Amino acid sequence: MAIAFKILLIIFALGLISVVLLQKGKSAGLSGAISGGAEHLFGKQKARGLDLFLQRLTVGVATGFFVTALIVAYLVKA
């Protein structure tokens, strides 16, 4: 049982790393600060939907990782 949760924890860890790396950074340096104002003014609806999906996926995977880590810690201690 503990081995299954450890494997699940590794899957969640790799998934969390992948999802975080797929997200676009908030500050892309000076060029991002200049062009970011135009994007904010005129909007980018398609990119906004993808960013929102990745944000929600990150929260879900992080929650699964946290819960699985607590379960593995409990099983190893017991």
Secondary structure, DSSP 8 states (H G I E B T S, - for coil): -HHHHHHHHHHHHHHHHHHHHHS--S--HHHHHHHHHHHHHH--HHHHHHHHHHHHHHHHHHHHHHHHHHHHHHHHH-
